[in-house]
Amino acid sequence: MKKILMIFLAFMLIPALLLGCQSNADSTLNYRDVSEVRISESTGFTKVNPDFFEIYQDEDALLLFTDLLQNATREEGIVDMIQPEYDLEILYKDGNDQGFHLWVGESGEKSTLMKVDDTHTIYTVSAEITDKLIALFE
């Protein structure tokens, strides 16, 4: 009887443990070593406009974008957004990249991010980060 109970518990606990250790990639943004950020005016959803008007490689700007990704908060609910203002292409030191749509709020307001390959989820960032983005874009 103990063997049966042990086998039953193993089949119940192992999947739960595996799910608990699974990366939460869908609900968080990747902020590993950012090496470059390219910005363009957005032309619509699901793609990054390759006509970049600015490319950032300096440490201060990269720290801002790392902070933006690291502190973005996933928002629950149905997404219904107007066309994005900007597109970001973030390049990482490991050679990977990720595209985002960005809506920059007014000074003192939150800003919004969306992965170009996941238009059903948005992330917000603090008013402090918004103010830094406004200053950077000027």
C-alpha positions in Angstrom: 0.0 0.0 0.0 2.9 2.4 0.8 4.4 1.7 -2.7 1.1 2.6 -4.3 0.8 5.8 -2.3 4.4 6.8 -3.1 3.8 6.2 -6.8 0.6 8.2 -6.7 2.3 11.1 -4.9 5.2 11.0 -7.3 2.8 11.3 -10.3 1.0 14.2 -8.6 4.0 16.1 -7.3 6.4 15.9 -10.1 4.2 17.7 -12.7 3.4 20.4 -10.0 7.1 20.9 -9.3 8.0 21.1 -12.9 5.3 23.7 -13.6 6.4 25.6 -10.5 10.0 25.8 -11.8 9.0 26.7 -15.4 10.1 30.0 -16.7 7.3 32.6 -16.7 8.4 34.0 -20.1 4.9 34.9 -21.1 4.3 37.2 -18.2 7.7 38.9 -17.9 9.9 40.7 -20.3 13.5 39.6 -21.1 16.0 42.1 -19.7 19.2 40.2 -20.1 22.3 42.1 -21.3 21.0 44.7 -23.7 23.6 45.8 -26.3 21.7 48.1 -28.6 18.2 49.6 -28.9 16.8 50.8 -32.2 13.8 53.1 -32.4 11.5 53.9 -35.2 8.0 55.4 -35.7 5.6 52.6 -35.7 3.7 51.6 -38.9 1.4 49.2 -37.2 1.1 46.0 -35.1 3.1 42.7 -35.3 6.2 44.1 -36.9 9.0 46.6 -36.2 9.5 49.4 -38.7 13.1 49.0 -39.9 13.4 52.7 -40.7 15.1 53.6 -37.4 15.5 57.2 -36.5 17.7 56.5 -33.5 20.1 53.8 -32.3 21.3 53.7 -28.7 24.5 52.0 -27.7 25.6 54.3 -24.8 25.6 52.9 -21.3 23.0 55.4 -19.9 20.4 54.7 -22.6 21.0 50.9 -22.3 20.5 51.1 -18.6 17.2 53.0 -19.1 15.9 50.4 -21.5 17.1 47.6 -19.2 15.2 49.3 -16.3 12.2 49.7 -18.6 12.1 45.9 -19.3 13.0 44.8 -15.8 10.3 46.9 -14.2 7.5 46.5 -16.7 4.3 45.1 -15.1 2.0 42.8 -17.1 -1.5 44.1 -17.2 -4.5 41.7 -17.0 -7.5 41.9 -19.3 -8.4 42.3 -22.9 -6.0 44.5 -24.9 -7.6 47.2 -27.2 -4.9 49.7 -28.1 -4.6 52.4 -30.7 -1.7 52.2 -33.2 1.7 52.3 -31.4 3.7 55.4 -31.4 7.1 53.8 -31.6 8.7 50.5 -32.4 11.8 49.2 -30.4 14.2 46.6 -31.6 16.3 45.5 -28.7 19.5 43.6 -29.4 21.0 41.4 -26.7 24.7 40.5 -26.2 23.9 36.9 -26.9 22.9 37.8 -30.5 19.1 37.6 -30.0 16.7 40.4 -30.5 13.1 41.3 -29.5 10.7 43.7 -31.0 8.3 45.9 -29.0 5.6 48.5 -29.6 5.8 51.5 -27.3 3.3 54.1 -26.3 5.0 56.9 -24.3 2.7 58.6 -21.8 2.7 62.2 -20.9 5.1 63.5 -18.2 4.0 62.0 -14.9 2.0 59.1 -16.5 2.8 55.5 -17.2 3.9 54.2 -20.6 2.9 51.0 -22.3 4.8 48.2 -24.0 3.7 45.3 -26.1 5.8 42.5 -27.7 5.4 42.6 -31.5 4.8 38.8 -31.4 2.2 39.0 -28.6 -0.4 41.6 -29.3 -2.7 40.2 -26.6 -0.6 41.3 -23.7 0.6 44.8 -22.6 3.0 45.9 -19.9 3.2 49.3 -18.2 6.1 51.1 -16.8 6.2 53.8 -14.1 5.8 57.6 -14.6 9.5 57.9 -13.6 10.6 55.8 -16.6 8.2 57.7 -18.8 9.8 61.0 -17.8 13.3 59.5 -18.6 12.0 58.3 -22.0 10.6 61.7 -22.8 14.0 63.3 -21.9 15.9 60.7 -24.0 13.7 61.2 -27.1 14.0 65.0 -27.0 
